[in-house]
Amino acid sequence: MAKLVLVRHGQSQWNLENRFTGWVDVSLTDLGRKEAQKAGEQIKNIKFVKAYTSDLRRAQETLKIILDVIEQPGIPVERSKALNERHYGALQGLDKKETADKYGDQQVHIWRRSYDVPPPSEKTAMNPDGMSESLKDTAARTLPYFYDKILSDVKGGRNVLVAAHGNSLRSIVMDLDKLTKEQVLELNIATGSPIVYDIDPSGRVLSKIG
């Protein structure tokens, strides 16, 4: 049996400003750094063998703070875009309230909380490639990496820490908890709040805290 710990990054500057962030590389706020420190204190008794994080600085900074708090700064860390936040397309950089005023609360709710409806994908200054992802799309890139790398380590008896984002982690939790498409829409991952799984060598979840 080994432990898998999932942590969403601490509050970012655009969380504070209520803006759609996605793949835009913003940093943590002072509160976000404190949340990361608190997360570290909560899992200080776990000895990790490896850590994984995304290609974005808010997750990487969160991981670094946690590793310093738990006094394990030297463990191997692997970074991958597979763990990046969901890409919010043309919404990236926009204020969430202003977006709701423009498109209507119902439409923005569908873009934010539906399983398979992506936001608009037109090119903008914050989205020069015209990308956009639904939660289903996010899961399609996150879960193969999770199974190949992260869960493989855990099934091998290694304690693993993952610092990532709300929607990439929602994809993982949806899979581990066997949630339906309807159930995952109600799932919220709090910033800086560890989710701790005990997982056996077959990949079966034995217990969950958080």
SETORPA-783376 format. One record per residue: residue number from 1; residue in three letters; x, y, z negated of N, C-alpha, C in turn. Coordinates in Angstrom, 3 decimals, always signed. Each point is the difference from the previous one (the first is absolute). Layout:
<rs>
[NUM,"ala",[X,Y,Z],[X,Y,Z],[X,Y,Z]]
...
</rs>
This chain:
<rs>
[1,"met",[+0.833,-1.196,+0.000],[-0.833,+1.196,+0.000],[+0.874,+1.255,+0.000]]
[2,"ala",[-0.410,+1.016,+0.758],[+0.740,+1.254,+0.048],[-0.984,+1.160,+0.011]]
[3,"lys",[+0.533,+1.183,-0.239],[-0.846,+1.195,-0.066],[+0.181,+0.851,+1.249]]
[4,"leu",[-1.124,+0.491,+0.497],[-0.036,+0.988,+1.070],[-0.623,+1.261,-0.576]]
[5,"val",[+0.758,+1.100,+0.040],[-0.502,+1.266,-0.538],[-0.151,+0.998,+1.147]]
[6,"leu",[-1.209,+0.531,+0.146],[-0.309,+0.988,+1.028],[-0.212,+1.355,-0.662]]
[7,"val",[+0.655,+1.028,+0.532],[-0.163,+1.351,-0.544],[-0.205,+0.985,+1.145]]
[8,"arg",[-1.100,+0.728,-0.043],[-0.177,+1.110,+0.934],[+0.874,+1.156,-0.474]]
[9,"his",[+0.606,+0.706,+0.944],[+0.852,+1.134,-0.346],[-0.729,+1.001,-0.907]]
[10,"gly",[+0.787,+0.776,-0.749],[-0.575,+1.056,-0.821],[-0.605,+1.093,+0.867]]
[11,"gln",[-0.696,+0.918,-0.641],[-0.657,+1.096,+0.719],[+0.994,+0.716,+0.922]]
[12,"ser",[-0.381,+0.174,+1.258],[+0.833,+0.733,+0.951],[-0.480,+1.452,+0.103]]
[13,"gln",[+0.813,+0.808,+0.675],[-0.368,+1.407,+0.156],[-1.310,+0.151,+0.755]]
[14,"trp",[-0.226,-0.870,+0.987],[-1.251,+0.112,+0.763],[-1.168,-0.679,-0.697]]
[15,"asn",[+0.247,-0.934,-0.908],[-1.080,-0.450,-0.889],[-0.504,+1.190,-0.791]]
[16,"leu",[+0.951,+0.764,-0.535],[-0.341,+1.175,-0.803],[-0.770,+1.031,+0.823]]
[17,"glu",[+0.410,+0.187,+1.253],[-0.637,+0.990,+0.861],[-1.249,-0.530,+0.699]]
[18,"asn",[-0.370,-1.261,-0.257],[-1.201,-0.624,+0.556],[+0.040,-0.049,+1.532]]
[19,"arg",[+1.162,-0.382,+0.528],[+0.177,-0.098,+1.440],[+0.216,-1.451,+0.412]]
[20,"phe",[-0.436,-0.328,+1.225],[+0.269,-1.325,+0.558],[+1.501,-0.109,+0.270]]
[21,"thr",[+0.633,-1.037,-0.546],[+1.456,-0.100,+0.086],[+0.452,-1.032,+1.023]]
[22,"gly",[-0.448,-1.241,-0.141],[+0.397,-1.034,+0.951],[+1.503,-0.177,+0.070]]
[23,"trp",[+0.575,+0.142,+1.201],[+1.427,-0.233,+0.211],[+0.843,+1.266,-0.154]]
[24,"val",[-0.629,+1.123,-0.342],[+0.780,+1.219,-0.217],[+0.826,-0.190,-1.276]]
[25,"asp",[+1.280,+0.349,+0.080],[+0.954,-0.383,-1.051],[+0.110,+1.083,-1.083]]
[26,"val",[-0.966,+0.045,-0.878],[-0.006,+0.994,-1.076],[+0.596,-0.606,-1.276]]
[27,"ser",[+0.363,+0.859,-0.932],[+0.645,-0.454,-1.239],[-0.993,-0.047,-1.155]]
[28,"leu",[+0.459,-0.510,-1.128],[-0.814,-0.063,-1.210],[-0.101,+1.371,-0.665]]
[29,"thr",[-1.065,+0.190,-0.760],[-0.109,+1.151,-0.884],[+0.654,-0.353,-1.334]]
[30,"asp",[+0.099,+0.984,-0.886],[+0.504,-0.279,-1.349],[-0.889,-1.023,-0.699]]
[31,"leu",[-1.327,+0.120,+0.198],[-0.914,-0.983,-0.584],[+0.261,-1.377,+0.592]]
[32,"gly",[+0.257,-0.053,+1.311],[+0.281,-1.280,+0.651],[+1.236,-0.669,-0.568]]
[33,"arg",[+0.996,+0.796,-0.321],[+1.222,-0.562,-0.602],[-0.294,-0.521,-1.407]]
[34,"lys",[-0.838,+0.705,-0.730],[-0.381,-0.466,-1.338],[-0.819,-1.288,+0.088]]
[35,"glu",[-0.861,-0.090,+1.011],[-0.774,-1.230,+0.189],[+0.928,-1.179,+0.300]]
[36,"ala",[+1.027,+0.241,+0.806],[+0.960,-1.062,+0.301],[+0.760,-0.424,-1.255]]
[37,"gln",[+0.367,+0.960,-0.825],[+0.689,-0.316,-1.258],[-0.903,-0.838,-0.902]]
[38,"lys",[-1.274,+0.376,-0.073],[-0.953,-0.753,-0.816],[-0.174,-1.423,+0.530]]
[39,"ala",[-0.046,-0.129,+1.327],[-0.112,-1.336,+0.603],[+1.195,-0.857,-0.394]]
[40,"gly",[+1.185,+0.598,+0.018],[+1.194,-0.734,-0.406],[-0.077,-0.479,-1.435]]
[41,"glu",[-0.497,+0.850,-0.875],[-0.131,-0.382,-1.406],[-0.943,-1.189,-0.166]]
[42,"gln",[-1.037,-0.075,+0.849],[-0.995,-1.064,-0.120],[+0.534,-1.362,+0.439]]
[43,"ile",[+1.039,-0.012,+0.836],[+0.517,-1.278,+0.505],[+1.463,-0.218,-0.397]]
[44,"lys",[+0.399,+0.660,-1.074],[+1.400,-0.034,-0.412],[+0.446,-1.384,-0.447]]
[45,"asn",[-0.940,-0.857,-0.353],[+0.356,-1.329,-0.494],[+0.179,-1.024,+1.115]]
[46,"ile",[-0.191,+0.407,+1.256],[+0.111,-0.941,+1.130],[+1.359,+0.166,+0.670]]
[47,"lys",[+0.684,-1.109,+0.192],[+1.291,-0.009,+0.689],[-0.240,-0.332,+1.470]]
[48,"phe",[+0.270,+0.965,+0.885],[-0.261,-0.187,+1.421],[+1.245,-0.487,+0.729]]
[49,"val",[-0.245,-0.744,+1.075],[+1.078,-0.492,+0.847],[+0.133,+0.859,+1.257]]
[50,"lys",[-1.124,+0.556,+0.455],[+0.020,+0.801,+1.219],[-1.147,+1.010,-0.026]]
[51,"ala",[+0.160,+1.089,+0.761],[-1.052,+1.009,+0.124],[-0.220,+0.327,+1.474]]
[52,"tyr",[-1.225,+0.362,+0.326],[-0.378,+0.396,+1.347],[-0.689,+1.357,-0.055]]
[53,"thr",[+0.212,+0.796,+1.037],[-0.677,+1.283,+0.071],[-0.188,+0.381,+1.458]]
[54,"ser",[-0.684,+1.109,+0.221],[-0.309,+0.432,+1.358],[+1.132,+0.846,+0.576]]
[55,"asp",[-0.270,+0.557,+1.162],[+0.973,+0.865,+0.667],[-0.209,+1.470,-0.378]]
[56,"leu",[-0.842,+0.256,-0.988],[-0.370,+1.372,-0.370],[+0.539,+0.366,-1.370]]
[57,"arg",[+0.443,+1.239,-0.137],[+0.759,+0.405,-1.186],[-0.811,-0.043,-1.292]]
[58,"arg",[-1.308,+0.238,+0.047],[-0.772,+0.004,-1.249],[-0.020,-1.378,-0.647]]
[59,"ala",[-0.012,-1.049,+0.827],[+0.057,-1.364,-0.540],[+1.422,-0.328,-0.445]]
[60,"gln",[+0.984,+0.419,+0.788],[+1.393,-0.276,-0.347],[+0.405,+0.721,-1.288]]
[61,"glu",[-0.458,+1.242,-0.143],[+0.316,+0.747,-1.215],[-0.662,-0.642,-1.220]]
[62,"thr",[-1.228,-0.442,+0.174],[-0.701,-0.699,-1.085],[+0.768,-1.243,-0.424]]
[63,"leu",[+0.440,-0.783,+0.980],[+0.755,-1.215,-0.302],[+1.290,+0.321,-0.742]]
[64,"lys",[+0.726,+1.007,+0.467],[+1.262,+0.357,-0.654],[-0.214,+0.379,-1.458]]
[65,"ile",[-1.040,+0.790,-0.268],[-0.284,+0.402,-1.377],[-0.320,-1.219,-0.851]]
[66,"ile",[-0.835,-0.908,+0.524],[-0.375,-1.199,-0.741],[+1.237,-0.842,-0.312]]
[67,"leu",[+0.846,-0.209,+0.998],[+1.198,-0.825,-0.209],[+0.941,+0.624,-1.024]]
[68,"asp",[+0.075,+1.321,-0.021],[+0.822,+0.666,-1.013],[-0.595,-0.189,-1.394]]
[69,"val",[-1.322,+0.117,-0.107],[-0.669,-0.149,-1.303],[+0.165,-1.408,-0.543]]
[70,"ile",[-0.143,-1.001,+0.866],[+0.100,-1.388,-0.462],[+1.449,-0.481,-0.045]]
[71,"glu",[+0.912,+0.908,+0.324],[+1.438,-0.265,-0.069],[+0.404,-1.171,+0.902]]
[72,"gln",[-0.548,+0.014,+1.224],[+0.361,-0.994,+1.013],[+0.272,+0.704,+1.351]]
[73,"pro",[+0.846,+1.039,+0.001],[+0.194,+0.788,+1.232],[+0.757,-0.716,+1.100]]
[74,"gly",[+0.651,-1.108,-0.310],[+0.862,-0.650,+0.980],[-0.625,-1.149,+0.761]]
[75,"ile",[-1.281,-0.299,-0.199],[-0.581,-1.147,+0.694],[-0.164,+0.311,+1.488]]
[76,"pro",[+0.005,-1.023,+0.864],[-0.175,+0.238,+1.438],[-1.354,+0.634,+0.299]]
[77,"val",[+0.016,+0.994,+0.896],[-1.222,+0.687,+0.413],[-0.122,-0.082,+1.514]]
[78,"glu",[-1.161,-0.443,+0.483],[-0.258,-0.034,+1.440],[-1.097,+1.001,+0.341]]
[79,"arg",[+0.263,+0.838,+1.015],[-0.957,+1.010,+0.445],[-0.577,-0.402,+1.355]]
[80,"ser",[-1.298,+0.244,+0.170],[-0.622,-0.368,+1.278],[-1.223,+0.877,+0.288]]
[81,"lys",[-0.158,+0.357,+1.283],[-1.195,+0.731,+0.428],[-1.259,-0.854,-0.152]]
[82,"ala",[+0.179,-1.300,-0.111],[-1.161,-0.881,-0.174],[-0.758,+0.334,-1.272]]
[83,"leu",[+0.679,+0.612,-0.969],[-0.639,+0.365,-1.270],[-0.430,+1.465,-0.035]]
[84,"asn",[+0.170,+0.720,+1.119],[-0.415,+1.398,+0.042],[-1.495,+0.157,-0.271]]
[85,"glu",[-0.356,+1.222,-0.392],[-1.410,+0.342,-0.152],[-0.713,-0.157,+1.338]]
[86,"arg",[-1.294,-0.146,-0.056],[-0.823,+0.022,+1.205],[+0.252,+1.305,+0.763]]
[87,"his",[+0.079,-0.090,+1.319],[+0.197,+1.192,+0.827],[-1.358,+0.676,+0.217]]
[88,"tyr",[-0.097,+1.253,-0.428],[-1.288,+0.698,+0.063],[-0.206,+0.786,+1.293]]
[89,"gly",[+0.817,-0.242,+1.004],[-0.234,+0.577,+1.305],[-0.053,+1.516,+0.001]]
[90,"ala",[-0.989,+0.547,+0.696],[-0.137,+1.450,+0.136],[-0.383,+0.682,-1.311]]
[91,"leu",[-0.373,-0.785,-1.015],[-0.361,+0.582,-1.298],[+1.229,+0.343,-0.839]]
[92,"gln",[+1.162,-0.558,+0.350],[+1.190,+0.220,-0.814],[+0.330,+1.493,-0.115]]
[93,"gly",[+0.190,+0.440,-1.248],[+0.307,+1.391,-0.266],[-1.214,+0.858,-0.276]]
[94,"leu",[-1.200,-0.503,+0.302],[-1.209,+0.793,-0.183],[-0.496,-0.068,-1.441]]
[95,"asp",[-0.571,+1.106,-0.471],[-0.643,+0.040,-1.307],[-1.270,-0.854,+0.057]]
[96,"lys",[-0.188,-0.856,-0.996],[-1.131,-0.944,+0.039],[-1.348,+0.709,-0.077]]
[97,"lys",[-0.089,+1.052,-0.798],[-1.268,+0.729,-0.119],[-0.308,+0.741,+1.296]]
[98,"glu",[+1.000,+0.647,+0.583],[-0.211,+0.714,+1.255],[-0.378,-0.968,+1.117]]
[99,"thr",[+0.601,-1.190,-0.030],[-0.332,-1.016,+0.999],[-1.455,-0.439,-0.138]]
[100,"ala",[-0.456,-0.166,-1.251],[-1.399,-0.365,-0.241],[-0.940,+1.114,+0.439]]
[101,"asp",[+0.400,+1.242,-0.221],[-0.831,+1.131,+0.434],[-0.127,+0.028,+1.523]]
[102,"lys",[+1.079,-0.380,+0.696],[+0.016,+0.043,+1.462],[-0.761,-1.165,+0.622]]
[103,"tyr",[+0.258,-1.221,-0.492],[-0.560,-1.197,+0.627],[-1.218,-0.576,-0.731]]
[104,"gly",[-0.215,+0.456,-1.229],[-1.087,-0.540,-0.812],[+0.500,-1.039,-0.983]]
[105,"asp",[-0.578,+0.007,-1.196],[+0.437,-0.919,-1.051],[-0.116,-1.458,+0.428]]
[106,"gln",[-1.097,-0.343,+0.688],[-0.233,-1.398,+0.359],[+1.061,-0.510,+0.973]]
[107,"gln",[+0.334,+0.827,+1.011],[+0.996,-0.438,+0.974],[+1.369,-0.175,-0.647]]
[108,"val",[+0.386,+0.947,-0.855],[+1.302,-0.104,-0.665],[+0.019,-1.201,-0.937]]
[109,"his",[-1.117,-0.280,-0.671],[-0.082,-1.178,-0.868],[+0.207,-1.281,+0.815]]
[110,"ile",[-0.573,-0.047,+1.200],[+0.176,-1.173,+0.863],[+1.469,-0.150,+0.378]]
[111,"trp",[+0.644,+1.099,+0.382],[+1.417,-0.070,+0.365],[+0.860,-0.447,-1.181]]
[112,"arg",[-0.338,+0.474,-1.188],[+0.827,-0.296,-1.172],[-0.255,-1.383,-0.581]]
[113,"arg",[-1.254,-0.439,-0.016],[-0.355,-1.167,-0.794],[-0.490,-1.204,+0.785]]
[114,"ser",[-0.222,+0.132,+1.308],[-0.432,-1.171,+0.751],[+1.172,-0.963,+0.169]]
[115,"tyr",[-0.305,-1.218,+0.382],[+1.042,-1.017,+0.157],[+0.650,+0.064,+1.377]]
[116,"asp",[-0.790,+0.242,+1.046],[+0.543,-0.139,+1.354],[-0.242,+1.205,+0.907]]
[117,"val",[-0.343,+1.159,-0.565],[-0.184,+1.219,+0.799],[+1.181,+0.937,-0.250]]
[118,"pro",[+0.870,+0.213,+0.984],[+1.159,+0.876,-0.194],[-0.379,+1.468,+0.137]]
[119,"pro",[+0.791,+0.900,-0.562],[-0.203,+1.431,+0.205],[+0.304,+0.376,+1.455]]
[120,"pro",[-0.302,+1.245,+0.400],[+0.339,+0.437,+1.356],[+1.500,-0.142,+0.269]]
[121,"ser",[+0.354,-0.336,+1.248],[+1.399,-0.304,+0.305],[+0.658,+1.020,+0.932]]
[122,"glu",[-0.651,+1.122,+0.263],[+0.613,+0.954,+0.925],[+1.317,+0.541,-0.557]]
[123,"lys",[+0.850,+0.449,+0.901],[+1.308,+0.504,-0.401],[-0.133,+1.376,-0.662]]
[124,"thr",[+0.715,+0.164,-1.096],[+0.061,+1.276,-0.706],[+1.445,+0.224,-0.430]]
[125,"ala",[+0.254,+1.157,-0.612],[+1.346,+0.265,-0.506],[+0.413,-1.027,-1.035]]
[126,"met",[-0.960,-0.485,-0.805],[+0.278,-1.009,-1.023],[-0.157,-1.419,+0.529]]
[127,"asn",[-0.434,-0.130,+1.249],[-0.192,-1.325,+0.597],[+0.409,+0.043,+1.468]]
[128,"pro",[+1.284,+0.254,+0.259],[+0.454,+0.170,+1.384],[-0.123,-1.255,+0.854]]
[129,"asp",[-0.078,-1.177,-0.610],[-0.096,-1.250,+0.756],[-1.433,-0.447,+0.255]]
[130,"gly",[-0.963,+0.719,-0.558],[-1.396,-0.376,+0.206],[-0.381,-1.304,-0.674]]
[131,"met",[+0.623,-0.289,-1.137],[-0.307,-1.228,-0.734],[-1.239,+0.176,-0.869]]
[132,"ser",[-0.541,-1.094,-0.459],[-1.122,+0.002,-0.948],[-0.255,-1.438,-0.435]]
[133,"glu",[-0.312,-0.199,-1.281],[-0.238,-1.356,-0.503],[-1.227,-0.072,-0.891]]
[134,"ser",[-0.759,-1.049,+0.163],[-1.019,-0.372,-0.979],[+0.668,-0.835,-1.085]]
[135,"leu",[-0.737,-0.338,-1.057],[+0.536,-0.909,-1.012],[+0.299,-1.364,+0.623]]
[136,"lys",[-0.837,-0.423,+0.935],[+0.231,-1.269,+0.699],[+1.336,+0.038,+0.739]]
[137,"asp",[+0.299,+1.115,+0.669],[+1.271,+0.149,+0.709],[+1.178,-0.020,-0.973]]
[138,"thr",[-0.176,+0.667,-1.133],[+1.054,+0.033,-1.011],[+0.304,-1.411,-0.495]]
[139,"ala",[-1.061,-0.753,-0.287],[+0.176,-1.379,-0.458],[+0.705,-0.850,+1.051]]
[140,"ala",[-0.271,+0.271,+1.274],[+0.587,-0.793,+1.084],[+1.513,+0.155,+0.064]]
[141,"arg",[+0.543,+1.143,-0.438],[+1.463,+0.155,-0.011],[+0.590,-0.308,-1.374]]
[142,"thr",[-0.778,+0.201,-1.075],[+0.523,-0.198,-1.352],[+0.046,-1.473,-0.397]]
[143,"leu",[-1.069,-0.737,+0.275],[-0.101,-1.367,-0.524],[+1.022,-0.973,+0.598]]
[144,"pro",[+0.299,+0.043,+1.294],[+1.049,-0.915,+0.487],[+1.335,+0.228,-0.704]]
[145,"tyr",[+0.347,+1.246,-0.244],[+1.236,+0.317,-0.722],[-0.096,-0.482,-1.445]]
[146,"phe",[-1.157,+0.210,-0.604],[-0.209,-0.455,-1.376],[+0.199,-1.499,-0.119]]
[147,"tyr",[-0.573,-0.767,+0.919],[+0.130,-1.459,-0.063],[+1.421,-0.461,+0.308]]
[148,"asp",[+0.615,+0.611,+0.996],[+1.324,-0.429,+0.432],[+1.084,+0.339,-1.019]]
[149,"lys",[-0.080,+1.173,-0.602],[+1.056,+0.489,-0.874],[-0.375,-0.081,-1.486]]
[150,"ile",[-1.031,+0.740,-0.368],[-0.300,+0.209,-1.424],[-0.545,-1.265,-0.652]]
[151,"leu",[-1.076,-0.545,+0.574],[-0.595,-1.186,-0.617],[+0.950,-1.186,+0.059]]
[152,"ser",[+0.805,-0.064,+1.033],[+0.996,-1.062,+0.099],[+0.963,+0.047,-1.182]]
[153,"asp",[+0.432,+1.207,-0.376],[+0.869,+0.148,-1.168],[-0.709,-0.444,-1.275]]
[154,"val",[-1.240,+0.435,-0.151],[-0.751,-0.311,-1.226],[-0.243,-1.504,-0.101]]
[155,"lys",[-0.369,-0.637,+1.099],[-0.211,-1.452,-0.008],[+1.285,-0.750,-0.329]]
[156,"gly",[+1.129,+0.638,+0.255],[+1.291,-0.597,-0.341],[+0.399,+0.225,-1.445]]
[157,"gly",[-0.908,+0.553,-0.809],[+0.251,+0.186,-1.424],[+0.682,+1.313,-0.359]]
[158,"arg",[+0.018,+0.962,+0.940],[+0.679,+1.275,-0.241],[-1.003,+1.099,-0.325]]
[159,"asn",[+0.255,+0.744,-1.071],[-0.838,+1.145,-0.361],[+0.283,+1.151,+0.962]]
[160,"val",[-1.063,+0.552,+0.582],[+0.150,+1.010,+1.042],[-0.823,+1.240,-0.339]]
[161,"leu",[+0.594,+1.164,+0.254],[-0.667,+1.289,-0.196],[-0.225,+0.651,+1.355]]
[162,"val",[-1.227,+0.497,+0.233],[-0.338,+0.679,+1.250],[-0.521,+1.398,-0.323]]
[163,"ala",[+0.669,+1.021,+0.529],[-0.468,+1.381,-0.133],[-0.440,+0.463,+1.380]]
[164,"ala",[-1.285,+0.248,+0.162],[-0.516,+0.328,+1.327],[-1.138,+1.015,-0.112]]
[165,"his",[-1.084,-0.221,+0.748],[-1.026,+1.027,+0.178],[-1.403,-0.572,-0.202]]
[166,"gly",[-0.958,+0.896,-0.141],[-1.363,-0.425,-0.308],[-0.552,-1.024,+0.957]]
[167,"asn",[+0.142,+0.235,+1.310],[-0.638,-0.893,+0.968],[+0.826,-1.228,+0.351]]
[168,"ser",[+1.320,+0.111,+0.020],[+0.791,-1.216,+0.212],[-0.182,-0.947,-1.187]]
[169,"leu",[-0.087,+0.567,-1.207],[-0.242,-0.833,-1.183],[-1.431,-0.522,-0.041]]
[170,"arg",[-0.950,+0.781,+0.473],[-1.382,-0.504,+0.085],[-0.055,-1.226,+0.899]]
[171,"ser",[+0.757,+0.011,+1.085],[+0.049,-1.151,+0.901],[+0.513,-1.247,-0.720]]
[172,"ile",[+1.056,+0.195,-0.798],[+0.585,-1.132,-0.724],[-0.948,-0.506,-1.078]]
[173,"val",[-0.582,+0.922,-0.762],[-0.938,-0.392,-1.070],[-1.235,-0.674,+0.596]]
[174,"met",[-0.483,+0.513,+1.110],[-1.145,-0.629,+0.665],[+0.288,-1.454,+0.304]]
[175,"asp",[+1.208,-0.282,+0.479],[+0.378,-1.361,+0.349],[+0.169,-0.869,-1.247]]
[176,"leu",[+0.722,+0.507,-0.992],[+0.254,-0.794,-1.208],[-1.279,-0.265,-0.789]]
[177,"asp",[-0.876,+0.996,-0.060],[-1.235,-0.124,-0.789],[-1.160,-0.576,+0.797]]
[178,"lys",[+0.237,-0.295,+1.271],[-1.020,-0.585,+0.884],[-1.245,+0.883,+0.063]]
[179,"leu",[+0.222,+1.298,+0.189],[-1.114,+0.942,+0.078],[-0.612,-0.008,+1.402]]
[180,"thr",[-1.286,+0.252,+0.076],[-0.665,+0.140,+1.290],[+0.247,+1.412,+0.544]]
[181,"lys",[-0.356,+0.196,+1.265],[+0.130,+1.332,+0.603],[-0.837,+1.023,-0.762]]
[182,"glu",[-1.122,-0.432,-0.521],[-0.858,+0.911,-0.762],[+0.611,+0.312,-1.365]]
[183,"gln",[+0.549,-0.998,-0.654],[+0.579,+0.201,-1.329],[+1.223,+0.899,+0.024]]
[184,"val",[+0.813,-0.115,+1.044],[+1.238,+0.783,+0.041],[-0.285,+1.487,+0.165]]
[185,"leu",[-1.161,+0.353,+0.524],[-0.342,+1.413,+0.158],[-0.144,+0.698,-1.342]]
[186,"glu",[-0.303,-0.760,-1.047],[-0.137,+0.570,-1.344],[+1.300,-0.071,-0.794]]
[187,"leu",[+1.040,-0.553,+0.598],[+1.266,-0.179,-0.708],[+0.841,+1.266,+0.070]]
[188,"asn",[+0.374,+0.527,-1.137],[+0.892,+1.151,-0.080],[+1.259,-0.401,-0.765]]
[189,"ile",[+1.149,+0.346,+0.532],[+1.278,-0.265,-0.656],[+0.487,+1.314,-0.602]]
[190,"ala",[+0.097,+0.064,-1.320],[+0.399,+1.235,-0.671],[+1.488,+0.260,+0.172]]
[191,"thr",[+0.390,+1.262,+0.053],[+1.418,+0.339,+0.096],[+0.726,-0.371,-1.295]]
[192,"gly",[+1.178,-0.586,+0.162],[+0.858,-0.284,-1.142],[-0.563,-0.954,-1.027]]
[193,"ser",[-0.840,-0.923,+0.445],[-0.622,-0.954,-0.932],[+0.291,-1.425,+0.451]]
[194,"pro",[+0.920,-0.719,-0.654],[+0.410,-1.322,+0.461],[-1.130,-1.038,-0.009]]
[195,"ile",[-0.006,-0.827,+1.033],[-0.866,-1.181,+0.064],[+0.934,-1.204,-0.064]]
[196,"val",[-0.205,-0.855,-0.995],[+0.921,-1.112,-0.244],[-0.700,-1.331,+0.264]]
[197,"tyr",[+0.526,-0.748,+0.952],[-0.516,-1.331,+0.321],[+0.979,-1.065,-0.483]]
[198,"asp",[-0.532,-1.100,-0.514],[+0.760,-1.232,-0.196],[-0.396,-0.941,+1.131]]
[199,"ile",[+0.989,-0.497,+0.736],[-0.253,-0.795,+1.200],[+0.819,-1.284,-0.052]]
[200,"asp",[-0.647,-1.125,+0.327],[+0.697,-1.282,-0.068],[+0.733,-0.290,+1.306]]
[201,"pro",[+0.791,-1.089,+0.056],[+0.816,-0.284,+1.190],[-0.796,-0.236,+1.280]]
[202,"ser",[-1.293,-0.261,-0.125],[-0.818,-0.178,+1.200],[-0.564,+1.322,+0.509]]
[203,"gly",[+0.205,+1.078,-0.760],[-0.540,+1.303,+0.360],[-1.335,+0.303,-0.634]]
[204,"arg",[-0.445,-0.875,-0.895],[-1.299,+0.181,-0.664],[+0.133,+0.991,-1.151]]
[205,"val",[-0.951,+0.914,-0.075],[-0.022,+0.981,-1.094],[-0.496,-0.664,-1.271]]
[206,"leu",[+0.799,+0.052,-1.064],[-0.371,-0.591,-1.275],[-0.621,+1.025,-0.934]]
[207,"ser",[+0.475,+1.235,+0.079],[-0.563,+1.050,-0.847],[+0.331,+1.346,+0.606]]
[208,"lys",[-0.752,+1.016,-0.439],[+0.186,+1.371,+0.500],[-0.272,+0.979,-1.135]]
[209,"ile",[+0.893,+0.968,-0.147],[-0.198,+1.073,-0.960],[+0.120,+1.321,+0.746]]
[210,"gly",[-0.986,+0.852,-0.156],[+0.032,+1.294,+0.675],[-1.021,+0.100,+1.104]]
</rs>
